[in-house]
């Protein structure tokens, strides 16, 4: 699902029932990255505009993913 700015992503765990959202982000995309923490890989998401890129790293805390690190990088205009 997406909006005007970036798509939205969810990870839903359905075992044990009932189903539960353990991760949500609005970003340009995300990737699962090792090493595993509490049995789940880290998630790296990135959102970029013409002026700025934001990378967020999430780690699983046993119940859901939480934000562990966030990095901002300004994009340099081309000459």
Buried (B, 14 or more C-beta within 10 A) or exposed (E): EEEEEBEEBEBEBEEEEEEEEBBEBBBBEBEEEEEEBEEBBBBBBBBBEEEEBBBBBBBBEEEBBEEBEEEEEEEEEEE
